Each structure stands twice: as C-alpha cells, then as structure tokens.
Amino acid sequence: MAEKVKTVRGFRDLVGEEARKYRFVVDTARKVLERYNFEEVILPTVEYAKLFARSIGEATDVVEKEMFVFTDKGGREVALRPEGTAGAVRAFIENKLYADGTYKKLFYEGPMFRHERPQRGRYREFHQIGAEVFGTANPVADAELVGLADEILKTLGVEARLEINSLGCKKCRPRYREALLRYLREHEEELCEDCRRRLERNPLRVLDCKVEGCRRVAQEAPKITDYLCEECKTHHEKVKEYLSALGVEFTENPYLVRGLDYYTKTVFEFVSPELGKTVLAGGRYDYLVEELGGPPTPALGFAAGVERLMLLLKELPPRPPLVVVIPFGGEEVKREALKVARLLRKEGVRTELSYREGKIKKQFEFADKIGADFALVVGEDELKSGLYTLKDLRRREQERLPFEEVVRRLKEASS
C-alpha cells in the first residue's frame, strides 16, 4: 500500500460541520458588513515581504519570527500574508481608490499564515474576515466600526468583552515612550529576553508580551492615557461618548497596545471569557497609508479570527429539508429522474439524486443513511400515471401526488 500523504503541521481540512461553521461565520459577517455599505476587496495571498516589515514593524513577533518568507524564482523575497490590513492599504494605494476624494469602506476574508505553535482556535493557516475604512479622522467612524464589530458578534451569538484604549499620535507618544522606557529600565531584570531586546526598538511591545514576568511588570507601568495630547484626548473621549450612545458596553484598558506597530489613537479588542482569547480586534492607523507611499489618509479597521468564532458557535441554523429522488426502472426512468431533480433544485429544494441501483428497500435505506427527510420515487408507474410517490421519512408516511403538488409540499417544508 502506498504511503499516505498527510496535511502539513499547523494546516488542516475543514469538512462536514466544520466547513458549515466556517461558511456560517463568514456569511453572517458579510451580510452585516454589506448592510453597512462595505465593499469587498479580494487580496492576493502572497505579497512582497517588505510590505509587512514596513507596515507591521520589523521589531514585532509577526515579522521577526512568524512570517512564511521565501525567495521566488526571480530572486524576490515574498511572504504568505500574516494579516490583511497591509494588503488592503497596498490595494488602496495601488488602485488609486483615493482619487475621487471620498472615504472608502472595504472588507476582505480569507486565509492568513503565521509560523507559530498550533493551538486550539489558531493554526499556521488560519482565516480572518476584516474591514477597513480609509479617508476619515472622525471619531464617529471609530465608534461605528466598533459598533459594527459588536453587531457581528451578537448576530453570531458570541459573548465577548470589549476593551478599548488610545495609543496617541506622533505628537504625544514620544513623551510616553520615554516615561515607559525609564520605568522598564528599572525592571529590566524581570523581563524576558525578547522584551529586553525590545526596549530600544519598541518598548510598547513589552505591554503586549504574554510571558508572566513581563505581564506583572506591565501592570504597574505608566498609562499612555496620562500622556495624550489634547487632540488625542478629545478624540478618545468622543469615541467613548459615541459608543455609549450606541449602547455598546466597554472597559477601558490603558495597557492595551495590540501587537502591530501601525496603530494610532483608538485600539480595541473583543475578548471571549470562554476562550480567554481575543476573537476580534483592531484600531486606527492614521499614518500607514502615507508610510506605504500613498497620500496622507487617516484610516481604521479590524479583523476577526474565523476559527475562534467557530469554537464559540452554540448551534448552527437548521439546514433545509433534503429530498432524495430515486429512479426505479430503466433508461427512460433515469432520464425523467434527472429532469425531476433539476426542476426541484430550480424551485429552491435541496435535492440529492440517487445513483444507486437495486431494490427500493435498499434505496430507502440509502436515503436514511444520508439524513434525507423525503424520498421521491420516479418509476414506470409514475411515468404512466403522472403521480409520484413522495415518502416522508420522518413520519414514515407516503402519498402519490401530481408533480406540481410534490413541488408545493417540498417548498412548504423548506420555508
């Protein structure tokens, strides 16, 4: 027997109920996003590696440790995308979506890749659905984006705690950076090796470290909200005011920094108490478009982890009833069964055409095995009389009906 080829570690198939959960999460989010007038952008899976180094930050774990980077046949360094915002910004610039002077609301979904330790709800290939708003600095946009995220989670039936913070801007963050660095220097011996290296390059990353010793140090660190300039302070207060107007509950977390370097002002996370992990997060990134070669453009966005949301689904909506069309006879019967199955599908009825041969009892057993709700027999008698045998497999009842009545019954059961 030939050796079996298995999936690569950290990658997996989504089959059966897992595939249905994935589709339900993504389709639910898409419907909410489209109601908010977001337009889809379909982004490439592979980008130049420098895009992520310039946007996410060279000192981040994502760029330093987790990206799948390789050299293509042309000698160019490319990467499987580890997140979606950088690609969305590149697309915004490259396609000149700023040309008409209006703000743009985009969403995307698909696989992302990070070479990290596989764990429940996070694999090396994982999926996100994200939203980005380009071209507005208005705090109303921040509040509405967070409200949109909250609506997606509530529509899915997912419970999560919202935490928000402000990371300030280029004017006020340097002063906070100096105060934080002074504090961290006093506790350098308590920090992990990675965080000691981060001190010079980006001390804010220490606040995002998950190592227990670093977390203890971070709990007593200076708060960035004490160092905000008037503009950032006013923006943050307005965001909170608008969230309250929307009825969105939140907790302020002055140590929330997110793991990527491009964030400014508003940052937020929805944390699942059940998983103890973030399921949706984002914030504002007012300098990133310009830093990647576009015109000065304030922007903000979020991304949700599809696999983590799948873990939190309590139940899937019921699938429409399934009818199995059973041909029972010769070639003429099979031709008729093909047409009947097609007509039922055109009427919106979930239909399986049996390819099995043999006794009718075996055909009904097959219908039971695949979880069918109804069986529709197409045989010689049906062709002659125009009356079709419809069997309700749940009630174990059957009737002979004209095709129009069969369609009506099945559509009624599907509604």
N, C-alpha and C positions, 0 to 999 in steps of 0.2 A: 504494500500500500504506500502511495506517495506521501511524503511529509506534508502535514498541514501547515498552511501559511496563516499566521495569526496577525491581529492588529498590533501596531506599534504601541509600546508602553505610553500611557497617557492619552491615547486616542481610542475611540470606541464607536460602535454602531448604535444607532437609535432605531429600534424595531418595536413593532407592536404598540403597547400602551405608551412606551417612552416616546415613540415618534408622534403619537397622538397628543401627548402632553406638550411636546415641543411646538407642534403646529398650533395648539390652542393658545399657548402663551404668546407666540409671535403674532398670530392673527388678532388676538384681543388687543394687544398693544398697537398694532397697525390701525385698527378701527378707531381707537381713541386719538391717535396721532392725526389721522385724516380728518377727524371732526374738528381738530384744532388748526386745520389748514396747513399741515406739514406735507411737503412733497418728498417722495422717495428719491434717494441717490444710491446707485449701485456702484460700490467701490471695488477696486482691484484687491486681490488677496496679497499680492507681492508689491512692495514699494522699495525705493532706494533706502538703504539703511540709514543714511544721513538725515532723512526726513524725521525719523524718530529720535535720533540723537539731538537734533536741533530743537525739536518740539517738546518731547517728554523730559529731556535733560540727561546729559551724559553721566551725572552722578546718581541717577536713580537705579534701583534694583532691576527695573524692567530692561534698561539699556545695558547696564553692566553685566547682568547675569542671566537674563531670562529670554532674550530675543533669539529666534532661529535665524541666524545670519549665514549667508553663503555667497560665494563668488559665482556669477553666471558665466556662460561660455564666452561672453565678451569681456570678461575680467572686471565686471562691475559688481560692487558689493550691494546685495539686495537682502531683504528680510521679509519673512512672513509677518503680516501685520499683528502687533501685540495689542492694539486698541484701535478705535475707529475715528477719534477726533482729528488726529493729524492728517489722515487721508481725506477727511471731509474738508478740512481747511485747504489742503493742496488742491482739491477739486474745485472749491470755491474760487481760488485764485486762478488756476489754470483755465477754467471755463469762463472766466470774467463774469461771474454771477453778480458782481457788484456794479456792473456797467449801468444799470437803469436807476441806480441811486436809492432803491427801496431796500428794506430789510428782507432777508431770505430765511425761511424755516425749512430745514431738511431733516430727513430721518433715514437711517440705514439699518440693516440687520445682516448677520452672517457670522462665519467662524473667525475667531482670533486665536493666536498661538503664543504661548509662553512656556519656556522650558523650566518649569518649577515642579516641585514634588506633587504628584497627583493626589487628590484628596476628594472627599465627598462634596459634590457640587462644583468642583473645579478640576478640569483636566488640562492636559497640554494643548489640546484643541478644545476650545470652549466657544460659546456663542453669545453674542450680545445684540441687543436692539438699542439704538441710540438716537438722540435728537439734538440738533444744533440750531441756534438762532444767530444769524450774522447781521450786524448793522444797527444795533440799538444798545445804548447805555442806560436805558430807562429801568429803574428798579421794579416797575410793574412787570417787565418781561421776566425778571428773576422769579418774582412771586408766581406768575402764571406758569412758568416752566416747572417749578416745584409742585404747584397745584396739579399740573398735568401728570407728573410722575406719581403723585399721590392717587390720582384718579385711576391710573393704570393698575396700581397695586390693589386698590379697593375693588375694582372690577374683576380682578383675578381672585379676590377673596384672600389676599395675602396680608397678614398683620406685620407692620414694621414701624419702628420708632424713628422719627425724623430728627436728625441733629444738624444744626447749621452753625456757620461761623463766617467771619470775614478775614481774608488774608491781606487786606490793604492793597496798596498800589506802589509804584516805583518811588513815590514821594515819601511814604511813611514806613515802608517795610525795612529800608536800611537801618533806621533807628532801632526798630525791634530786633533786627538781626544782631546788632551789636550787643543789646541787652541780653539776648538769648545766649549768644556766644560766651559772654562773661560768666553767665550762670553755669553753662555746660562745662566750661573750663574748670570750674570749682569742683565738678563731679565727674571729671574725665575718667578716673579710675573705675567708676561704677558702670561705664558704658561698654557695650560690646565692641569688638574690633572694627566692624563695619562703621559704627557710629563715630568712633574716634577718627576714622578717615573722613567722615562726612563733615567734621567740624569746620574745616577750612573751605570746603567746596560748597556745601549747602547744609548749614546746621538745622534748618527747619525739618529736614528729613528725619532727624532724631525723634521728633514728636510723632512720627508715623511708624517708628520701629515697634515690632511685636515682641522683642526679647524682654523678659520680665524685668531685669535690672534697668533697662532703658525706659521702660514704661513707668517705673517708680520715680525715676529722675524727672521724667516729663510731667508728672502730676504736680510738681512744685515749681515748674518753670514759669517765667514771666508770661503773661497773657497778651497775645497780639492785639486784642480789642482795647487794651490800655494805651496802645501806641498809634491808633488810627488817626489820620489827618481828618480835618473837618468834612471834606468831601466824602471820604470812605465811611466815616461815622454816620453821616446823614444818609448815605446810600443804604447802609446796613439797617438803620432804624426804619427806613421806609419799607425795605423788604419785609421786615418783621410785621410792620403795620399792615401791609397788604396781605400777608399770609393769614393774619388774624381775621382780616375782612373776608377772606375766602373760607374761613373756618378750618384751616389746616393747622393741626396741633404740632408744635415743635419744641425741641430743647436746645438751648444754646450750649455749644461745646467749644470753649475758647482754645482748645488744643487740637481741634480738627484741622488738618492741613492737606489731606489727600496725598496720594503717592506720586503725583506728577508735577513737574516744575512750572507748567504754563499757567496755573490758576492765579487769579487776582480777585480781590473783593469776595463776593459770595462763593462759599463752598458748602455742600450739603451731602448727607448720606442717609439712606433709609436702612436701618439695621433690624434684622429679624431676631426677636427674642428667642424663637425656637431654634434657630441655627447658631445664634451668636455671631453672625457674619453679616457683612454689608451685601444687600441684594440689588441696590440701585444707588448711583452716586454721580455727582457732577459739580458744576460750578461755572464761574465766569472766567474768561481768558481774553482780556481786552487787548493784549499786545501780540498774541500769537500770529494773527494774520499778517501783520507788518513784519514780524521777525522771520516769516517764511517767504517774504518777497512781495506781499500784497499791499494794498493801500491801508492806512490806519483804519481799523474796523473793530469796534467793540463786539464781543461775541460771548456766548454761553451755551452750555449743553449738559447732557447726562447720558449715561449708558446703564443698562440693566443686564445682569447676568441671567441668561435664559435657564441654564441648568439649575441654578439656585432657586429660581422661581418655580421650576418644575417640581423640586423637592417639597415646596410649600403648598402645592395644589391639594386641596382637600378632596375634590372629586371633579371628574370631567363631565361635561353635559352629556346626556344620553345620545347615542347615535340614532339616526333614523332607522326604522324597521327595515330588515333585509328580506327580500323575496328571492327564492331560487326558482328559476324557470327550468323545468325538467322535460327534455324531449323524450318521448317514449314511443319509438317507432322507427320508420325508415328514413330515407333521404328527404322526402317531402316534408316530413315532420320536423327534421332538423333545420331545414330552410325556414319553416314557419317559426320555430322556436328562436332562431337568430333574429328574425324581424320583430317578434313579440318583445324580446329582451331589449332591443334597441328602442322600441316605442315607449316602453316603461321608463327607460333612462331619460328619454326626451321629456317625459312628464315629471321628472324630478324624483323618481322612485329608485332607491338603492337596490340594484339588481345584480344577481350572480346567475350566469348561465352555466348549467351543469354540463361538463364534458364527459361525465361518466356513462358507461353502458351497463346494461343488465336489468335485473328485476326492479320493479317500482319500490319494493320494500327497502332495497339497498340504497336507492336514490333518496328516499325519505331519511334514512339513517345518515347519509352524507349531509343533507340539509341540516339535520340536528347537530352534527359534528361541527359545522362551521358557524353555528349560532344563528341560523336563519329563523325568522319569525313566521314566514309564509312560504309555501311551495305552490307553484303554478304549473300544472301538468298540461303539456301540449302533446296530444296523441292522435291516433287515427280517428277516434270517436269525436274529438274536439274539432278536427278539421271538417268532418261531415256535418256536425250539429251546430257549430258556431258557439257552443257553450264550453267554457274552460273550467277545469276543476281547480278551485282555489282552496288550499288547506291551511287553516290557522294552526300552526304547530304548537302554539302556546295553549290553546283551548282544546286541541285535538278535534276540531270540527272542520267539515269541508262542505262546500257548495259548488254547484255547477251554474256558472254565470256567463252572460254575454261579455265580450271583451271590454266594452265601454263601462260596464258595472264593475268589472275587475279593477280597471284603472281608477274609478271613483273611490272604491273601497281602500285601495292601497295608498292613494293620495291622502285620503282622510286619515288613515293610520299614521302617515308620515308628518302630518301637520301638528 
